[in-house]
Amino acid sequence: MRFIFYAAFILFTLLCIIIAISNDGPINFSLSPLPINLVMPAYMLVFLGVFIGLFGGWIVSFISGISHARRHRLADNKIKELELKLNFQKSSTKDLANSEIRGKSAKQ
């Protein structure tokens, strides 16, 4: 599994290097209603988009993990509550069985 990870990392790095070498010409990046004009190499715009997408995916994953952990914690609490009820019922059933046995032995 580690080999696959390293191979994918090397391929991704080579792809990034190829994109950077072939797209090094300057471009003018502007956001029309805002007074933002940036002159940057074309590959920086590509990498910026990739990193914004990765960061957005990380945030969504993090928020999803929080809600999943909350559901897991609530389920664990419910399981513990039901186990306590079950143990209480088993102990009360044992007490009842013991009292019936004692009652029978006392009559005979």
Phi and psi restraints in degrees (range 20) as a CNS / XPLOR table:
assign (resid 1 and name C) (resid 2 and name N)
       (resid 2 and name CA) (resid 2 and name C) 1.0 -64.9 20.0 2
assign (resid 2 and name N) (resid 2 and name CA)
       (resid 2 and name C) (resid 3 and name N) 1.0 -36.1 20.0 2
assign (resid 2 and name C) (resid 3 and name N)
       (resid 3 and name CA) (resid 3 and name C) 1.0 -61.7 20.0 2
assign (resid 3 and name N) (resid 3 and name CA)
       (resid 3 and name C) (resid 4 and name N) 1.0 -42.7 20.0 2
assign (resid 3 and name C) (resid 4 and name N)
       (resid 4 and name CA) (resid 4 and name C) 1.0 -62.6 20.0 2
assign (resid 4 and name N) (resid 4 and name CA)
       (resid 4 and name C) (resid 5 and name N) 1.0 -41.8 20.0 2
assign (resid 4 and name C) (resid 5 and name N)
       (resid 5 and name CA) (resid 5 and name C) 1.0 -61.5 20.0 2
assign (resid 5 and name N) (resid 5 and name CA)
       (resid 5 and name C) (resid 6 and name N) 1.0 -47.9 20.0 2
assign (resid 5 and name C) (resid 6 and name N)
       (resid 6 and name CA) (resid 6 and name C) 1.0 -65.1 20.0 2
assign (resid 6 and name N) (resid 6 and name CA)
       (resid 6 and name C) (resid 7 and name N) 1.0 -38.7 20.0 2
assign (resid 6 and name C) (resid 7 and name N)
       (resid 7 and name CA) (resid 7 and name C) 1.0 -64.3 20.0 2
assign (resid 7 and name N) (resid 7 and name CA)
       (resid 7 and name C) (resid 8 and name N) 1.0 -43.6 20.0 2
assign (resid 7 and name C) (resid 8 and name N)
       (resid 8 and name CA) (resid 8 and name C) 1.0 -64.9 20.0 2
assign (resid 8 and name N) (resid 8 and name CA)
       (resid 8 and name C) (resid 9 and name N) 1.0 -39.7 20.0 2
assign (resid 8 and name C) (resid 9 and name N)
       (resid 9 and name CA) (resid 9 and name C) 1.0 -63.2 20.0 2
assign (resid 9 and name N) (resid 9 and name CA)
       (resid 9 and name C) (resid 10 and name N) 1.0 -43.1 20.0 2
assign (resid 9 and name C) (resid 10 and name N)
       (resid 10 and name CA) (resid 10 and name C) 1.0 -65.2 20.0 2
assign (resid 10 and name N) (resid 10 and name CA)
       (resid 10 and name C) (resid 11 and name N) 1.0 -42.8 20.0 2
assign (resid 10 and name C) (resid 11 and name N)
       (resid 11 and name CA) (resid 11 and name C) 1.0 -63.1 20.0 2
assign (resid 11 and name N) (resid 11 and name CA)
       (resid 11 and name C) (resid 12 and name N) 1.0 -41.8 20.0 2
assign (resid 11 and name C) (resid 12 and name N)
       (resid 12 and name CA) (resid 12 and name C) 1.0 -64.4 20.0 2
assign (resid 12 and name N) (resid 12 and name CA)
       (resid 12 and name C) (resid 13 and name N) 1.0 -41.5 20.0 2
assign (resid 12 and name C) (resid 13 and name N)
       (resid 13 and name CA) (resid 13 and name C) 1.0 -64.5 20.0 2
assign (resid 13 and name N) (resid 13 and name CA)
       (resid 13 and name C) (resid 14 and name N) 1.0 -42.8 20.0 2
assign (resid 13 and name C) (resid 14 and name N)
       (resid 14 and name CA) (resid 14 and name C) 1.0 -63.5 20.0 2
assign (resid 14 and name N) (resid 14 and name CA)
       (resid 14 and name C) (resid 15 and name N) 1.0 -39.6 20.0 2
assign (resid 14 and name C) (resid 15 and name N)
       (resid 15 and name CA) (resid 15 and name C) 1.0 -62.7 20.0 2
assign (resid 15 and name N) (resid 15 and name CA)
       (resid 15 and name C) (resid 16 and name N) 1.0 -42.4 20.0 2
assign (resid 15 and name C) (resid 16 and name N)
       (resid 16 and name CA) (resid 16 and name C) 1.0 -63.7 20.0 2
assign (resid 16 and name N) (resid 16 and name CA)
       (resid 16 and name C) (resid 17 and name N) 1.0 -40.2 20.0 2
assign (resid 16 and name C) (resid 17 and name N)
       (resid 17 and name CA) (resid 17 and name C) 1.0 -66.0 20.0 2
assign (resid 17 and name N) (resid 17 and name CA)
       (resid 17 and name C) (resid 18 and name N) 1.0 -42.2 20.0 2
assign (resid 17 and name C) (resid 18 and name N)
       (resid 18 and name CA) (resid 18 and name C) 1.0 -63.1 20.0 2
assign (resid 18 and name N) (resid 18 and name CA)
       (resid 18 and name C) (resid 19 and name N) 1.0 -43.5 20.0 2
assign (resid 18 and name C) (resid 19 and name N)
       (resid 19 and name CA) (resid 19 and name C) 1.0 -63.0 20.0 2
assign (resid 19 and name N) (resid 19 and name CA)
       (resid 19 and name C) (resid 20 and name N) 1.0 -42.3 20.0 2
assign (resid 19 and name C) (resid 20 and name N)
       (resid 20 and name CA) (resid 20 and name C) 1.0 -65.6 20.0 2
assign (resid 20 and name N) (resid 20 and name CA)
       (resid 20 and name C) (resid 21 and name N) 1.0 -40.1 20.0 2
assign (resid 20 and name C) (resid 21 and name N)
       (resid 21 and name CA) (resid 21 and name C) 1.0 -70.2 20.0 2
assign (resid 21 and name N) (resid 21 and name CA)
       (resid 21 and name C) (resid 22 and name N) 1.0 -40.0 20.0 2
assign (resid 21 and name C) (resid 22 and name N)
       (resid 22 and name CA) (resid 22 and name C) 1.0 -83.7 20.0 2
assign (resid 22 and name N) (resid 22 and name CA)
       (resid 22 and name C) (resid 23 and name N) 1.0 -12.1 20.0 2
assign (resid 22 and name C) (resid 23 and name N)
       (resid 23 and name CA) (resid 23 and name C) 1.0 -126.9 20.0 2
assign (resid 23 and name N) (resid 23 and name CA)
       (resid 23 and name C) (resid 24 and name N) 1.0 55.8 20.0 2
assign (resid 23 and name C) (resid 24 and name N)
       (resid 24 and name CA) (resid 24 and name C) 1.0 -97.8 20.0 2
assign (resid 24 and name N) (resid 24 and name CA)
       (resid 24 and name C) (resid 25 and name N) 1.0 3.8 20.0 2
assign (resid 24 and name C) (resid 25 and name N)
       (resid 25 and name CA) (resid 25 and name C) 1.0 -71.0 20.0 2
assign (resid 25 and name N) (resid 25 and name CA)
       (resid 25 and name C) (resid 26 and name N) 1.0 146.2 20.0 2
assign (resid 25 and name C) (resid 26 and name N)
       (resid 26 and name CA) (resid 26 and name C) 1.0 -74.1 20.0 2
assign (resid 26 and name N) (resid 26 and name CA)
       (resid 26 and name C) (resid 27 and name N) 1.0 143.6 20.0 2
assign (resid 26 and name C) (resid 27 and name N)
       (resid 27 and name CA) (resid 27 and name C) 1.0 -130.0 20.0 2
assign (resid 27 and name N) (resid 27 and name CA)
       (resid 27 and name C) (resid 28 and name N) 1.0 159.1 20.0 2
assign (resid 27 and name C) (resid 28 and name N)
       (resid 28 and name CA) (resid 28 and name C) 1.0 -104.5 20.0 2
assign (resid 28 and name N) (resid 28 and name CA)
       (resid 28 and name C) (resid 29 and name N) 1.0 112.3 20.0 2
assign (resid 28 and name C) (resid 29 and name N)
       (resid 29 and name CA) (resid 29 and name C) 1.0 -101.2 20.0 2
assign (resid 29 and name N) (resid 29 and name CA)
       (resid 29 and name C) (resid 30 and name N) 1.0 122.1 20.0 2
assign (resid 29 and name C) (resid 30 and name N)
       (resid 30 and name CA) (resid 30 and name C) 1.0 -137.9 20.0 2
assign (resid 30 and name N) (resid 30 and name CA)
       (resid 30 and name C) (resid 31 and name N) 1.0 147.3 20.0 2
assign (resid 30 and name C) (resid 31 and name N)
       (resid 31 and name CA) (resid 31 and name C) 1.0 -105.7 20.0 2
assign (resid 31 and name N) (resid 31 and name CA)
       (resid 31 and name C) (resid 32 and name N) 1.0 110.1 20.0 2
assign (resid 31 and name C) (resid 32 and name N)
       (resid 32 and name CA) (resid 32 and name C) 1.0 -51.6 20.0 2
assign (resid 32 and name N) (resid 32 and name CA)
       (resid 32 and name C) (resid 33 and name N) 1.0 -55.1 20.0 2
assign (resid 32 and name C) (resid 33 and name N)
       (resid 33 and name CA) (resid 33 and name C) 1.0 -73.6 20.0 2
assign (resid 33 and name N) (resid 33 and name CA)
       (resid 33 and name C) (resid 34 and name N) 1.0 -22.1 20.0 2
assign (resid 33 and name C) (resid 34 and name N)
       (resid 34 and name CA) (resid 34 and name C) 1.0 -95.5 20.0 2
assign (resid 34 and name N) (resid 34 and name CA)
       (resid 34 and name C) (resid 35 and name N) 1.0 149.7 20.0 2
assign (resid 34 and name C) (resid 35 and name N)
       (resid 35 and name CA) (resid 35 and name C) 1.0 -83.1 20.0 2
assign (resid 35 and name N) (resid 35 and name CA)
       (resid 35 and name C) (resid 36 and name N) 1.0 58.1 20.0 2
assign (resid 35 and name C) (resid 36 and name N)
       (resid 36 and name CA) (resid 36 and name C) 1.0 -116.1 20.0 2
assign (resid 36 and name N) (resid 36 and name CA)
       (resid 36 and name C) (resid 37 and name N) 1.0 118.5 20.0 2
assign (resid 36 and name C) (resid 37 and name N)
       (resid 37 and name CA) (resid 37 and name C) 1.0 -130.6 20.0 2
assign (resid 37 and name N) (resid 37 and name CA)
       (resid 37 and name C) (resid 38 and name N) 1.0 118.8 20.0 2
assign (resid 37 and name C) (resid 38 and name N)
       (resid 38 and name CA) (resid 38 and name C) 1.0 -122.1 20.0 2
assign (resid 38 and name N) (resid 38 and name CA)
       (resid 38 and name C) (resid 39 and name N) 1.0 134.3 20.0 2
assign (resid 38 and name C) (resid 39 and name N)
       (resid 39 and name CA) (resid 39 and name C) 1.0 -104.3 20.0 2
assign (resid 39 and name N) (resid 39 and name CA)
       (resid 39 and name C) (resid 40 and name N) 1.0 120.0 20.0 2
assign (resid 39 and name C) (resid 40 and name N)
       (resid 40 and name CA) (resid 40 and name C) 1.0 -147.1 20.0 2
assign (resid 40 and name N) (resid 40 and name CA)
       (resid 40 and name C) (resid 41 and name N) 1.0 161.6 20.0 2
assign (resid 40 and name C) (resid 41 and name N)
       (resid 41 and name CA) (resid 41 and name C) 1.0 -66.4 20.0 2
assign (resid 41 and name N) (resid 41 and name CA)
       (resid 41 and name C) (resid 42 and name N) 1.0 152.0 20.0 2
assign (resid 41 and name C) (resid 42 and name N)
       (resid 42 and name CA) (resid 42 and name C) 1.0 -61.9 20.0 2
assign (resid 42 and name N) (resid 42 and name CA)
       (resid 42 and name C) (resid 43 and name N) 1.0 -36.3 20.0 2
assign (resid 42 and name C) (resid 43 and name N)
       (resid 43 and name CA) (resid 43 and name C) 1.0 -66.5 20.0 2
assign (resid 43 and name N) (resid 43 and name CA)
       (resid 43 and name C) (resid 44 and name N) 1.0 -27.8 20.0 2
assign (resid 43 and name C) (resid 44 and name N)
       (resid 44 and name CA) (resid 44 and name C) 1.0 -64.8 20.0 2
assign (resid 44 and name N) (resid 44 and name CA)
       (resid 44 and name C) (resid 45 and name N) 1.0 -36.6 20.0 2
assign (resid 44 and name C) (resid 45 and name N)
       (resid 45 and name CA) (resid 45 and name C) 1.0 -66.2 20.0 2
assign (resid 45 and name N) (resid 45 and name CA)
       (resid 45 and name C) (resid 46 and name N) 1.0 -39.8 20.0 2
assign (resid 45 and name C) (resid 46 and name N)
       (resid 46 and name CA) (resid 46 and name C) 1.0 -64.1 20.0 2
assign (resid 46 and name N) (resid 46 and name CA)
       (resid 46 and name C) (resid 47 and name N) 1.0 -48.5 20.0 2
assign (resid 46 and name C) (resid 47 and name N)
       (resid 47 and name CA) (resid 47 and name C) 1.0 -65.9 20.0 2
assign (resid 47 and name N) (resid 47 and name CA)
       (resid 47 and name C) (resid 48 and name N) 1.0 -35.7 20.0 2
assign (resid 47 and name C) (resid 48 and name N)
       (resid 48 and name CA) (resid 48 and name C) 1.0 -61.7 20.0 2
assign (resid 48 and name N) (resid 48 and name CA)
       (resid 48 and name C) (resid 49 and name N) 1.0 -42.9 20.0 2
assign (resid 48 and name C) (resid 49 and name N)
       (resid 49 and name CA) (resid 49 and name C) 1.0 -63.6 20.0 2
assign (resid 49 and name N) (resid 49 and name CA)
       (resid 49 and name C) (resid 50 and name N) 1.0 -40.4 20.0 2
assign (resid 49 and name C) (resid 50 and name N)
       (resid 50 and name CA) (resid 50 and name C) 1.0 -63.9 20.0 2
assign (resid 50 and name N) (resid 50 and name CA)
       (resid 50 and name C) (resid 51 and name N) 1.0 -45.9 20.0 2
assign (resid 50 and name C) (resid 51 and name N)
       (resid 51 and name CA) (resid 51 and name C) 1.0 -69.1 20.0 2
assign (resid 51 and name N) (resid 51 and name CA)
       (resid 51 and name C) (resid 52 and name N) 1.0 -34.5 20.0 2
assign (resid 51 and name C) (resid 52 and name N)
       (resid 52 and name CA) (resid 52 and name C) 1.0 -64.6 20.0 2
assign (resid 52 and name N) (resid 52 and name CA)
       (resid 52 and name C) (resid 53 and name N) 1.0 -40.6 20.0 2
assign (resid 52 and name C) (resid 53 and name N)
       (resid 53 and name CA) (resid 53 and name C) 1.0 -65.0 20.0 2
assign (resid 53 and name N) (resid 53 and name CA)
       (resid 53 and name C) (resid 54 and name N) 1.0 -41.5 20.0 2
assign (resid 53 and name C) (resid 54 and name N)
       (resid 54 and name CA) (resid 54 and name C) 1.0 -63.8 20.0 2
assign (resid 54 and name N) (resid 54 and name CA)
       (resid 54 and name C) (resid 55 and name N) 1.0 -43.0 20.0 2
assign (resid 54 and name C) (resid 55 and name N)
       (resid 55 and name CA) (resid 55 and name C) 1.0 -64.8 20.0 2
assign (resid 55 and name N) (resid 55 and name CA)
       (resid 55 and name C) (resid 56 and name N) 1.0 -41.7 20.0 2
assign (resid 55 and name C) (resid 56 and name N)
       (resid 56 and name CA) (resid 56 and name C) 1.0 -63.2 20.0 2
assign (resid 56 and name N) (resid 56 and name CA)
       (resid 56 and name C) (resid 57 and name N) 1.0 -41.0 20.0 2
assign (resid 56 and name C) (resid 57 and name N)
       (resid 57 and name CA) (resid 57 and name C) 1.0 -64.5 20.0 2
assign (resid 57 and name N) (resid 57 and name CA)
       (resid 57 and name C) (resid 58 and name N) 1.0 -37.5 20.0 2
assign (resid 57 and name C) (resid 58 and name N)
       (resid 58 and name CA) (resid 58 and name C) 1.0 -65.0 20.0 2
assign (resid 58 and name N) (resid 58 and name CA)
       (resid 58 and name C) (resid 59 and name N) 1.0 -41.1 20.0 2
assign (resid 58 and name C) (resid 59 and name N)
       (resid 59 and name CA) (resid 59 and name C) 1.0 -64.4 20.0 2
assign (resid 59 and name N) (resid 59 and name CA)
       (resid 59 and name C) (resid 60 and name N) 1.0 -45.5 20.0 2
assign (resid 59 and name C) (resid 60 and name N)
       (resid 60 and name CA) (resid 60 and name C) 1.0 -61.8 20.0 2
assign (resid 60 and name N) (resid 60 and name CA)
       (resid 60 and name C) (resid 61 and name N) 1.0 -42.2 20.0 2
assign (resid 60 and name C) (resid 61 and name N)
       (resid 61 and name CA) (resid 61 and name C) 1.0 -64.0 20.0 2
assign (resid 61 and name N) (resid 61 and name CA)
       (resid 61 and name C) (resid 62 and name N) 1.0 -40.7 20.0 2
assign (resid 61 and name C) (resid 62 and name N)
       (resid 62 and name CA) (resid 62 and name C) 1.0 -64.0 20.0 2
assign (resid 62 and name N) (resid 62 and name CA)
       (resid 62 and name C) (resid 63 and name N) 1.0 -45.3 20.0 2
assign (resid 62 and name C) (resid 63 and name N)
       (resid 63 and name CA) (resid 63 and name C) 1.0 -65.5 20.0 2
assign (resid 63 and name N) (resid 63 and name CA)
       (resid 63 and name C) (resid 64 and name N) 1.0 -40.7 20.0 2
assign (resid 63 and name C) (resid 64 and name N)
       (resid 64 and name CA) (resid 64 and name C) 1.0 -63.4 20.0 2
assign (resid 64 and name N) (resid 64 and name CA)
       (resid 64 and name C) (resid 65 and name N) 1.0 -39.0 20.0 2
assign (resid 64 and name C) (resid 65 and name N)
       (resid 65 and name CA) (resid 65 and name C) 1.0 -64.0 20.0 2
assign (resid 65 and name N) (resid 65 and name CA)
       (resid 65 and name C) (resid 66 and name N) 1.0 -36.9 20.0 2
assign (resid 65 and name C) (resid 66 and name N)
       (resid 66 and name CA) (resid 66 and name C) 1.0 -64.1 20.0 2
assign (resid 66 and name N) (resid 66 and name CA)
       (resid 66 and name C) (resid 67 and name N) 1.0 -46.6 20.0 2
assign (resid 66 and name C) (resid 67 and name N)
       (resid 67 and name CA) (resid 67 and name C) 1.0 -67.3 20.0 2
assign (resid 67 and name N) (resid 67 and name CA)
       (resid 67 and name C) (resid 68 and name N) 1.0 -35.9 20.0 2
assign (resid 67 and name C) (resid 68 and name N)
       (resid 68 and name CA) (resid 68 and name C) 1.0 -65.7 20.0 2
assign (resid 68 and name N) (resid 68 and name CA)
       (resid 68 and name C) (resid 69 and name N) 1.0 -41.4 20.0 2
assign (resid 68 and name C) (resid 69 and name N)
       (resid 69 and name CA) (resid 69 and name C) 1.0 -64.1 20.0 2
assign (resid 69 and name N) (resid 69 and name CA)
       (resid 69 and name C) (resid 70 and name N) 1.0 -37.5 20.0 2
assign (resid 69 and name C) (resid 70 and name N)
       (resid 70 and name CA) (resid 70 and name C) 1.0 -64.4 20.0 2
assign (resid 70 and name N) (resid 70 and name CA)
       (resid 70 and name C) (resid 71 and name N) 1.0 -45.2 20.0 2
assign (resid 70 and name C) (resid 71 and name N)
       (resid 71 and name CA) (resid 71 and name C) 1.0 -62.8 20.0 2
assign (resid 71 and name N) (resid 71 and name CA)
       (resid 71 and name C) (resid 72 and name N) 1.0 -38.8 20.0 2
assign (resid 71 and name C) (resid 72 and name N)
       (resid 72 and name CA) (resid 72 and name C) 1.0 -65.3 20.0 2
assign (resid 72 and name N) (resid 72 and name CA)
       (resid 72 and name C) (resid 73 and name N) 1.0 -41.9 20.0 2
assign (resid 72 and name C) (resid 73 and name N)
       (resid 73 and name CA) (resid 73 and name C) 1.0 -64.8 20.0 2
assign (resid 73 and name N) (resid 73 and name CA)
       (resid 73 and name C) (resid 74 and name N) 1.0 -42.2 20.0 2
assign (resid 73 and name C) (resid 74 and name N)
       (resid 74 and name CA) (resid 74 and name C) 1.0 -64.3 20.0 2
assign (resid 74 and name N) (resid 74 and name CA)
       (resid 74 and name C) (resid 75 and name N) 1.0 -39.6 20.0 2
assign (resid 74 and name C) (resid 75 and name N)
       (resid 75 and name CA) (resid 75 and name C) 1.0 -66.0 20.0 2
assign (resid 75 and name N) (resid 75 and name CA)
       (resid 75 and name C) (resid 76 and name N) 1.0 -40.0 20.0 2
assign (resid 75 and name C) (resid 76 and name N)
       (resid 76 and name CA) (resid 76 and name C) 1.0 -62.3 20.0 2
assign (resid 76 and name N) (resid 76 and name CA)
       (resid 76 and name C) (resid 77 and name N) 1.0 -42.0 20.0 2
assign (resid 76 and name C) (resid 77 and name N)
       (resid 77 and name CA) (resid 77 and name C) 1.0 -63.3 20.0 2
assign (resid 77 and name N) (resid 77 and name CA)
       (resid 77 and name C) (resid 78 and name N) 1.0 -40.2 20.0 2
assign (resid 77 and name C) (resid 78 and name N)
       (resid 78 and name CA) (resid 78 and name C) 1.0 -65.0 20.0 2
assign (resid 78 and name N) (resid 78 and name CA)
       (resid 78 and name C) (resid 79 and name N) 1.0 -40.8 20.0 2
assign (resid 78 and name C) (resid 79 and name N)
       (resid 79 and name CA) (resid 79 and name C) 1.0 -62.4 20.0 2
assign (resid 79 and name N) (resid 79 and name CA)
       (resid 79 and name C) (resid 80 and name N) 1.0 -44.7 20.0 2
assign (resid 79 and name C) (resid 80 and name N)
       (resid 80 and name CA) (resid 80 and name C) 1.0 -62.1 20.0 2
assign (resid 80 and name N) (resid 80 and name CA)
       (resid 80 and name C) (resid 81 and name N) 1.0 -41.2 20.0 2
assign (resid 80 and name C) (resid 81 and name N)
       (resid 81 and name CA) (resid 81 and name C) 1.0 -62.8 20.0 2
assign (resid 81 and name N) (resid 81 and name CA)
       (resid 81 and name C) (resid 82 and name N) 1.0 -44.6 20.0 2
assign (resid 81 and name C) (resid 82 and name N)
       (resid 82 and name CA) (resid 82 and name C) 1.0 -68.5 20.0 2
assign (resid 82 and name N) (resid 82 and name CA)
       (resid 82 and name C) (resid 83 and name N) 1.0 -35.3 20.0 2
assign (resid 82 and name C) (resid 83 and name N)
       (resid 83 and name CA) (resid 83 and name C) 1.0 -65.2 20.0 2
assign (resid 83 and name N) (resid 83 and name CA)
       (resid 83 and name C) (resid 84 and name N) 1.0 -39.3 20.0 2
assign (resid 83 and name C) (resid 84 and name N)
       (resid 84 and name CA) (resid 84 and name C) 1.0 -63.0 20.0 2
assign (resid 84 and name N) (resid 84 and name CA)
       (resid 84 and name C) (resid 85 and name N) 1.0 -43.0 20.0 2
assign (resid 84 and name C) (resid 85 and name N)
       (resid 85 and name CA) (resid 85 and name C) 1.0 -62.4 20.0 2
assign (resid 85 and name N) (resid 85 and name CA)
       (resid 85 and name C) (resid 86 and name N) 1.0 -42.2 20.0 2
assign (resid 85 and name C) (resid 86 and name N)
       (resid 86 and name CA) (resid 86 and name C) 1.0 -64.7 20.0 2
assign (resid 86 and name N) (resid 86 and name CA)
       (resid 86 and name C) (resid 87 and name N) 1.0 -43.5 20.0 2
assign (resid 86 and name C) (resid 87 and name N)
       (resid 87 and name CA) (resid 87 and name C) 1.0 -64.1 20.0 2
assign (resid 87 and name N) (resid 87 and name CA)
       (resid 87 and name C) (resid 88 and name N) 1.0 -38.1 20.0 2
assign (resid 87 and name C) (resid 88 and name N)
       (resid 88 and name CA) (resid 88 and name C) 1.0 -64.6 20.0 2
assign (resid 88 and name N) (resid 88 and name CA)
       (resid 88 and name C) (resid 89 and name N) 1.0 -41.7 20.0 2
assign (resid 88 and name C) (resid 89 and name N)
       (resid 89 and name CA) (resid 89 and name C) 1.0 -66.9 20.0 2
assign (resid 89 and name N) (resid 89 and name CA)
       (resid 89 and name C) (resid 90 and name N) 1.0 -38.0 20.0 2
assign (resid 89 and name C) (resid 90 and name N)
       (resid 90 and name CA) (resid 90 and name C) 1.0 -64.4 20.0 2
assign (resid 90 and name N) (resid 90 and name CA)
       (resid 90 and name C) (resid 91 and name N) 1.0 -42.2 20.0 2
assign (resid 90 and name C) (resid 91 and name N)
       (resid 91 and name CA) (resid 91 and name C) 1.0 -68.2 20.0 2
assign (resid 91 and name N) (resid 91 and name CA)
       (resid 91 and name C) (resid 92 and name N) 1.0 -37.7 20.0 2
assign (resid 91 and name C) (resid 92 and name N)
       (resid 92 and name CA) (resid 92 and name C) 1.0 -70.2 20.0 2
assign (resid 92 and name N) (resid 92 and name CA)
       (resid 92 and name C) (resid 93 and name N) 1.0 -32.5 20.0 2
assign (resid 92 and name C) (resid 93 and name N)
       (resid 93 and name CA) (resid 93 and name C) 1.0 -68.4 20.0 2
assign (resid 93 and name N) (resid 93 and name CA)
       (resid 93 and name C) (resid 94 and name N) 1.0 -39.6 20.0 2
assign (resid 93 and name C) (resid 94 and name N)
       (resid 94 and name CA) (resid 94 and name C) 1.0 -63.3 20.0 2
assign (resid 94 and name N) (resid 94 and name CA)
       (resid 94 and name C) (resid 95 and name N) 1.0 -43.4 20.0 2
assign (resid 94 and name C) (resid 95 and name N)
       (resid 95 and name CA) (resid 95 and name C) 1.0 -61.9 20.0 2
assign (resid 95 and name N) (resid 95 and name CA)
       (resid 95 and name C) (resid 96 and name N) 1.0 -41.6 20.0 2
assign (resid 95 and name C) (resid 96 and name N)
       (resid 96 and name CA) (resid 96 and name C) 1.0 -65.9 20.0 2
assign (resid 96 and name N) (resid 96 and name CA)
       (resid 96 and name C) (resid 97 and name N) 1.0 -41.2 20.0 2
assign (resid 96 and name C) (resid 97 and name N)
       (resid 97 and name CA) (resid 97 and name C) 1.0 -65.5 20.0 2
assign (resid 97 and name N) (resid 97 and name CA)
       (resid 97 and name C) (resid 98 and name N) 1.0 -41.2 20.0 2
assign (resid 97 and name C) (resid 98 and name N)
       (resid 98 and name CA) (resid 98 and name C) 1.0 -64.7 20.0 2
assign (resid 98 and name N) (resid 98 and name CA)
       (resid 98 and name C) (resid 99 and name N) 1.0 -39.5 20.0 2
assign (resid 98 and name C) (resid 99 and name N)
       (resid 99 and name CA) (resid 99 and name C) 1.0 -69.4 20.0 2
assign (resid 99 and name N) (resid 99 and name CA)
       (resid 99 and name C) (resid 100 and name N) 1.0 -33.2 20.0 2
assign (resid 99 and name C) (resid 100 and name N)
       (resid 100 and name CA) (resid 100 and name C) 1.0 -68.7 20.0 2
assign (resid 100 and name N) (resid 100 and name CA)
       (resid 100 and name C) (resid 101 and name N) 1.0 -39.9 20.0 2
assign (resid 100 and name C) (resid 101 and name N)
       (resid 101 and name CA) (resid 101 and name C) 1.0 -65.0 20.0 2
assign (resid 101 and name N) (resid 101 and name CA)
       (resid 101 and name C) (resid 102 and name N) 1.0 -42.7 20.0 2
assign (resid 101 and name C) (resid 102 and name N)
       (resid 102 and name CA) (resid 102 and name C) 1.0 -65.6 20.0 2
assign (resid 102 and name N) (resid 102 and name CA)
       (resid 102 and name C) (resid 103 and name N) 1.0 -37.6 20.0 2
assign (resid 102 and name C) (resid 103 and name N)
       (resid 103 and name CA) (resid 103 and name C) 1.0 -64.2 20.0 2
assign (resid 103 and name N) (resid 103 and name CA)
       (resid 103 and name C) (resid 104 and name N) 1.0 -39.8 20.0 2
assign (resid 103 and name C) (resid 104 and name N)
       (resid 104 and name CA) (resid 104 and name C) 1.0 -67.5 20.0 2
assign (resid 104 and name N) (resid 104 and name CA)
       (resid 104 and name C) (resid 105 and name N) 1.0 -42.1 20.0 2
assign (resid 104 and name C) (resid 105 and name N)
       (resid 105 and name CA) (resid 105 and name C) 1.0 -68.4 20.0 2
assign (resid 105 and name N) (resid 105 and name CA)
       (resid 105 and name C) (resid 106 and name N) 1.0 -29.0 20.0 2
assign (resid 105 and name C) (resid 106 and name N)
       (resid 106 and name CA) (resid 106 and name C) 1.0 -72.7 20.0 2
assign (resid 106 and name N) (resid 106 and name CA)
       (resid 106 and name C) (resid 107 and name N) 1.0 -32.9 20.0 2
assign (resid 106 and name C) (resid 107 and name N)
       (resid 107 and name CA) (resid 107 and name C) 1.0 -73.1 20.0 2
assign (resid 107 and name N) (resid 107 and name CA)
       (resid 107 and name C) (resid 108 and name N) 1.0 -34.5 20.0 2
